[in-house]
Amino acid sequence: MNNYKIKLTVFLLLLLFSSSFFYVPNHWFEHQRQVAAEFRKEMQSKHKQYMCLREALWFEARGEPEHAIRAVATVIHNRTKSSVYLDDYCAVIRQNKQFSYRNNVPKSANIRIVPGASERATLKTIERISMDVISGYFQPLYHPGVLWYHRYDVNPSWSKVKTVVAQSGSHVFLSKRKGK
């Protein structure tokens, strides 16, 4: 008889918990699906932005010290915050004739990064910096007006109307000349 009481008690408890305490309306599940879909979309977008930034930093600054890589990341970041450029990292990087490594690459194409054995540490640094930028932890090195850079050993015509703000590694960083 004691065994019967235990089974009845378990049955009643299961019935109680399954029907009233754990009742969840159907709209809650739909809401959770919507939240998951929005989160997935946001993560896919962030991953795409990360991959574009990683690519740009690799091809523009891989032979530079970390400070210079951060300086290039600052210019790209500043451009996404500027009203002059688009607010999307991929759009800024893939904009026509902005980054020379992309000049002969279709706009939507991704360029595969294949580091040599001696470049793996540099790639890790670039990945860390890219993640910091995309996740919002990045602290830009220069003020928001620093929107351009070029190698110190070239003299592009557009740079004549800019002001040099800094040099880091083999790049010169520029902002708009006051009054222009």
Secondary structure as UniProt FT lines:
FT   HELIX           2..16
FT   HELIX           17..21
FT   HELIX           26..61
FT   TURN            62..63
FT   HELIX           66..81
FT   TURN            83..84
FT   HELIX           89..93
FT   TURN            96..97
FT   HELIX           100..102
FT   TURN            103..104
FT   TURN            107..108
FT   HELIX           117..119
FT   HELIX           120..135
FT   TURN            144..145
FT   STRAND          146..151
FT   TURN            152..153
FT   HELIX           157..161
FT   STRAND          162..168
FT   TURN            169..170
FT   STRAND          171..176
FT   TURN            178..179
//
